[in-house]
Every structure is written in C-alpha cells, then in structure tokens.
Amino acid sequence: MDMEVSEMDNGEILQRGIEDFMEIQEYMSLSKKENATETYARLKKKYISLKVLLNSLGVNLTELDEIKE
C-alpha cells in the first residue's frame, strides 16, 4: 500500500476526493467553454471515476455536482 494513503485518515481521504472532484469540474467547465472536446472527454473519465468513488464512500454529491452528467 502507498505510504501516503496509509497515513491518511478517512476524513483526509474524503476531503482530497471532494477537492479533486470540484477541481475536475472547474477544468471541465473551462474546456467546454473553450470547445476543447478531447480535453473535456478525458476530464469526464476522471470526473466519472471520482463520482463513483465518492458515492461509494457515502458522499452526497447533490450540492457539489455542477456538471450533472
């Protein structure tokens, strides 16, 4: 197991996941605005994986999910 992950508690893991999720959404919005379709598609894969992870950890994304895809 990665040392960094093994030293993190559940709260830190959730915080990092939520921060990553929000950052990905920001980049998705920018890439959509700039019509960067390939970048958006790549970011969407990361967005979906983070969304699945956070949902599996019991995080309610209703208020955090700005993309709604």
DSSP file (Angstrom, degrees, kcal/mol; ACC not computed):
  #  RESIDUE AA STRUCTURE BP1 BP2  ACC     N-H-->O    O-->H-N    N-H-->O    O-->H-N    TCO  KAPPA ALPHA  PHI   PSI    X-CA   Y-CA   Z-CA
    1    1 A M              0   0    0      0, 0.0     2,-0.1     0, 0.0     0, 0.0   0.000 360.0 360.0 360.0 142.9    0.0    0.0    0.0
    2    2 A D     >  -     0   0    0      1,-0.1     4,-2.4     2,-0.0     5,-0.2  -0.374 360.0-133.6 -62.8 134.5    1.2    3.5   -0.8
    3    3 A M  H  > S+     0   0    0      1,-0.2     4,-1.5     2,-0.2    -1,-0.1   0.891 104.1  54.4 -58.7 -41.8    2.7    5.2    2.3
    4    4 A E  H  4 S+     0   0    0      1,-0.2     4,-0.5     2,-0.2     3,-0.3   0.924 111.5  43.8 -60.7 -45.4    0.8    8.4    1.6
    5    5 A V  H >4 S+     0   0    0      1,-0.2     3,-1.2     2,-0.2    -1,-0.2   0.896 110.2  55.0 -67.8 -40.8   -2.5    6.7    1.6
    6    6 A S  H 3< S+     0   0    0     -4,-2.4    -1,-0.2     1,-0.3    -2,-0.2   0.764 108.2  50.2 -66.9 -23.4   -1.8    4.5    4.6
    7    7 A E  T 3< S+     0   0    0     -4,-1.5     2,-0.3    -3,-0.3    -1,-0.3   0.528  94.2  90.9 -90.2  -6.8   -1.0    7.6    6.6
    8    8 A M    <   -     0   0    0     -3,-1.2     2,-0.2    -4,-0.5    -3,-0.0  -0.689  68.9-140.6 -90.2 140.3   -4.2    9.4    5.7
    9    9 A D     >  -     0   0    0     -2,-0.3     4,-2.2     1,-0.1     3,-0.3  -0.469  33.5 -96.6 -90.4 172.6   -7.3    9.0    7.8
   10   10 A N  H  > S+     0   0    0      1,-0.2     4,-2.6     2,-0.2     5,-0.2   0.861 123.4  54.9 -58.3 -38.6  -10.8    8.7    6.3
   11   11 A G  H  > S+     0   0    0      1,-0.2     4,-2.5     2,-0.2    -1,-0.2   0.901 109.1  47.4 -62.1 -41.1  -11.5   12.4    6.7
   12   12 A E  H  > S+     0   0    0     -3,-0.3     4,-2.5     2,-0.2    -2,-0.2   0.880 111.2  51.3 -67.9 -38.1   -8.4   13.4    4.8
   13   13 A I  H  X S+     0   0    0     -4,-2.2     4,-2.4     2,-0.2    -2,-0.2   0.931 112.7  45.7 -63.3 -46.2   -9.3   10.9    2.0
   14   14 A L  H  X S+     0   0    0     -4,-2.6     4,-2.6     2,-0.2     5,-0.2   0.926 112.6  50.7 -62.8 -45.0  -12.8   12.3    1.7
   15   15 A Q  H  X S+     0   0    0     -4,-2.5     4,-2.6     1,-0.2    -2,-0.2   0.929 112.2  46.7 -59.5 -46.1  -11.5   15.9    1.7
   16   16 A R  H  X S+     0   0    0     -4,-2.5     4,-2.7     1,-0.2    -1,-0.2   0.913 112.5  50.1 -63.4 -43.2   -9.0   15.1   -1.0
   17   17 A G  H  X S+     0   0    0     -4,-2.4     4,-2.4     2,-0.2    -2,-0.2   0.904 112.2  47.1 -62.1 -42.1  -11.6   13.3   -3.1
   18   18 A I  H  X S+     0   0    0     -4,-2.6     4,-2.5     2,-0.2    -2,-0.2   0.914 112.6  49.3 -66.7 -43.0  -14.0   16.2   -2.8
   19   19 A E  H  X S+     0   0    0     -4,-2.6     4,-2.2    -5,-0.2    -2,-0.2   0.916 112.6  47.7 -62.3 -42.8  -11.4   18.8   -3.7
   20   20 A D  H  X S+     0   0    0     -4,-2.7     4,-2.6     2,-0.2    -2,-0.2   0.908 111.0  52.0 -63.0 -41.9  -10.3   16.7   -6.7
   21   21 A F  H  X S+     0   0    0     -4,-2.4     4,-1.9     1,-0.2    -2,-0.2   0.917 111.5  45.7 -61.0 -45.1  -13.9   16.3   -7.8
   22   22 A M  H  X S+     0   0    0     -4,-2.5     4,-1.7     2,-0.2    -1,-0.2   0.871 112.5  51.1 -68.2 -36.6  -14.5   20.1   -7.6
   23   23 A E  H  X S+     0   0    0     -4,-2.2     4,-2.3     2,-0.2    -2,-0.2   0.918 108.3  51.5 -66.5 -43.6  -11.3   20.8   -9.4
   24   24 A I  H  X S+     0   0    0     -4,-2.6     4,-2.6     1,-0.2    -2,-0.2   0.905 108.3  52.5 -59.7 -41.6  -12.1   18.4  -12.3
   25   25 A Q  H  X S+     0   0    0     -4,-1.9     4,-2.4     2,-0.2    -1,-0.2   0.895 107.5  51.8 -62.2 -39.3  -15.5   20.1  -12.6
   26   26 A E  H  X S+     0   0    0     -4,-1.7     4,-2.1     1,-0.2    -2,-0.2   0.933 112.0  45.8 -62.1 -45.8  -13.8   23.5  -12.9
   27   27 A Y  H  X S+     0   0    0     -4,-2.3     4,-2.6     1,-0.2    -2,-0.2   0.868 110.7  54.0 -65.9 -36.0  -11.5   22.2  -15.7
   28   28 A M  H  X S+     0   0    0     -4,-2.6     4,-2.4     2,-0.2    -2,-0.2   0.926 108.3  49.4 -62.9 -43.7  -14.4   20.6  -17.4
   29   29 A S  H  X S+     0   0    0     -4,-2.4     4,-2.3     1,-0.2    -2,-0.2   0.913 112.8  47.4 -61.4 -43.6  -16.3   23.9  -17.5
   30   30 A L  H  X S+     0   0    0     -4,-2.1     4,-2.1     1,-0.2    -1,-0.2   0.917 112.2  48.6 -64.7 -43.3  -13.3   25.7  -18.9
   31   31 A S  H  <>S+     0   0    0     -4,-2.6     5,-3.3     1,-0.2     4,-0.2   0.866 111.7  49.8 -67.9 -33.9  -12.6   23.1  -21.6
   32   32 A K  H ><5S+     0   0    0     -4,-2.4     3,-1.1     3,-0.2    -1,-0.2   0.921 110.2  50.4 -67.4 -42.4  -16.3   23.1  -22.6
   33   33 A K  H 3<5S+     0   0    0     -4,-2.3    -2,-0.2     1,-0.3    -1,-0.2   0.866 113.7  45.4 -61.1 -37.3  -16.2   26.9  -22.8
   34   34 A E  T 3<5S-     0   0    0     -4,-2.1    -1,-0.3    -5,-0.1    -2,-0.2   0.408 112.7-121.5 -87.0   1.8  -13.1   26.7  -25.0
   35   35 A N  T < 5 +     0   0    0     -3,-1.1     2,-1.4    -4,-0.2    -3,-0.2   0.856  56.3 156.5  59.0  38.6  -14.6   24.0  -27.1
   36   36 A A     >< +     0   0    0     -5,-3.3     4,-2.6     1,-0.2    -1,-0.2  -0.668  11.8 173.0 -93.2  79.9  -11.8   21.6  -26.2
   37   37 A T  H  > S+     0   0    0     -2,-1.4     4,-2.2     1,-0.2    -1,-0.2   0.842  72.3  49.4 -64.3 -37.8  -13.7   18.4  -26.9
   38   38 A E  H  > S+     0   0    0      2,-0.2     4,-1.9     1,-0.2    -1,-0.2   0.912 113.5  46.9 -68.5 -41.3  -10.8   16.0  -26.5
   39   39 A T  H  > S+     0   0    0      2,-0.2     4,-2.6     1,-0.2     5,-0.2   0.920 111.8  51.4 -64.1 -43.6   -9.7   17.6  -23.2
   40   40 A Y  H  X S+     0   0    0     -4,-2.6     4,-2.5     1,-0.2    -2,-0.2   0.917 108.5  51.3 -59.9 -44.0  -13.3   17.5  -21.9
   41   41 A A  H  X S+     0   0    0     -4,-2.2     4,-1.3     2,-0.2    -1,-0.2   0.898 111.2  47.5 -62.0 -41.2  -13.7   13.9  -22.8
   42   42 A R  H  X S+     0   0    0     -4,-1.9     4,-1.3     1,-0.2     3,-0.2   0.917 113.4  47.8 -65.8 -44.1  -10.5   13.0  -20.9
   43   43 A L  H  X S+     0   0    0     -4,-2.6     4,-2.8     1,-0.2    -2,-0.2   0.854 105.1  60.4 -64.9 -34.9  -11.6   15.0  -17.9
   44   44 A K  H  X S+     0   0    0     -4,-2.5     4,-2.7     1,-0.2    -1,-0.2   0.871 100.6  54.4 -62.8 -36.5  -15.1   13.4  -18.0
   45   45 A K  H  X S+     0   0    0     -4,-1.3     4,-2.1    -3,-0.2    -1,-0.2   0.928 111.6  44.2 -61.3 -44.3  -13.5   10.0  -17.4
   46   46 A K  H  X S+     0   0    0     -4,-1.3     4,-2.5     2,-0.2     5,-0.2   0.898 111.8  54.1 -66.0 -41.2  -11.8   11.3  -14.3
   47   47 A Y  H  X S+     0   0    0     -4,-2.8     4,-2.4     1,-0.2    -2,-0.2   0.922 109.3  47.7 -57.5 -47.2  -15.0   13.0  -13.2
   48   48 A I  H  X S+     0   0    0     -4,-2.7     4,-2.5     2,-0.2    -1,-0.2   0.915 111.6  49.3 -64.1 -43.5  -16.9    9.8  -13.5
   49   49 A S  H  X S+     0   0    0     -4,-2.1     4,-2.3     1,-0.2    -1,-0.2   0.905 113.3  46.5 -65.4 -39.9  -14.4    7.8  -11.6
   50   50 A L  H  X S+     0   0    0     -4,-2.5     4,-2.9     2,-0.2     5,-0.2   0.892 111.7  52.0 -66.6 -38.4  -14.3   10.4   -8.8
   51   51 A K  H  X S+     0   0    0     -4,-2.4     4,-2.4    -5,-0.2    -2,-0.2   0.920 111.0  46.9 -63.6 -44.0  -18.1   10.5   -8.7
   52   52 A V  H  X S+     0   0    0     -4,-2.5     4,-2.4     2,-0.2    -2,-0.2   0.929 113.8  48.7 -62.5 -46.1  -18.3    6.7   -8.4
   53   53 A L  H  X S+     0   0    0     -4,-2.3     4,-1.3     2,-0.2    -2,-0.2   0.946 113.4  45.3 -59.9 -50.3  -15.6    6.7   -5.6
   54   54 A L  H  <>S+     0   0    0     -4,-2.9     5,-2.7     1,-0.2     3,-0.2   0.890 112.6  51.2 -64.9 -38.9  -17.3    9.5   -3.6
   55   55 A N  H ><5S+     0   0    0     -4,-2.4     3,-1.6    -5,-0.2    -1,-0.2   0.909 107.9  52.8 -61.8 -41.4  -20.7    7.9   -4.0
   56   56 A S  H 3<5S+     0   0    0     -4,-2.4    -1,-0.2     1,-0.3    -2,-0.2   0.769 106.4  54.0 -66.9 -24.4  -19.3    4.6   -2.8
   57   57 A L  T 3<5S-     0   0    0     -4,-1.3    -1,-0.3    -3,-0.2    -2,-0.2   0.394 123.9-106.0 -88.4   2.6  -17.9    6.4    0.3
   58   58 A G  T < 5 +     0   0    0     -3,-1.6     2,-0.4     1,-0.3    -3,-0.2   0.633  65.8 153.9  86.8  14.9  -21.4    7.8    1.0
   59   59 A V      < -     0   0    0     -5,-2.7     2,-0.8    -6,-0.2    -1,-0.3  -0.655  41.6-137.0 -80.1 127.4  -20.8   11.3   -0.1
   60   60 A N        -     0   0    0     -2,-0.4     3,-0.4     1,-0.1     4,-0.3  -0.764  21.7-176.7 -83.6 111.0  -23.9   13.1   -1.2
   61   61 A L     >  +     0   0    0     -2,-0.8     4,-2.9     1,-0.2    -1,-0.1   0.330  49.8 109.0 -93.1   6.8  -22.9   15.0   -4.3
   62   62 A T  T  4 S+     0   0    0      1,-0.2    -1,-0.2     2,-0.2    -2,-0.0   0.897  89.4  32.1 -52.3 -47.0  -26.2   16.7   -4.9
   63   63 A E  T  4 S+     0   0    0     -3,-0.4    -1,-0.2     1,-0.2    -2,-0.1   0.768 122.4  48.5 -82.9 -26.1  -24.9   20.2   -3.9
   64   64 A L  T  4 S+     0   0    0     -4,-0.3     2,-1.1     1,-0.1    -2,-0.2   0.754  86.8  90.6 -86.9 -25.3  -21.3   19.6   -5.2
   65   65 A D     <  +     0   0    0     -4,-2.9    -1,-0.1     1,-0.2   -43,-0.0  -0.612  40.0 162.9 -82.5 101.7  -22.0   18.2   -8.7
   66   66 A E  S    S+     0   0    0     -2,-1.1    -1,-0.2     1,-0.1   -44,-0.0   0.696  72.6  55.9 -87.3 -22.0  -22.2   21.2  -11.0
   67   67 A I  S    S-     0   0    0      1,-0.0    -1,-0.1     0, 0.0    -2,-0.1   0.889  79.9-162.8 -80.6 -41.6  -21.8   19.2  -14.2
   68   68 A K              0   0    0      1,-0.1    -2,-0.0    -6,-0.0    -3,-0.0   0.873 360.0 360.0  60.6  42.6  -24.8   16.8  -13.6
   69   69 A E              0   0    0    -25,-0.0    -1,-0.1     0, 0.0   -21,-0.0   0.387 360.0 360.0-110.4 360.0  -23.7   14.2  -16.1
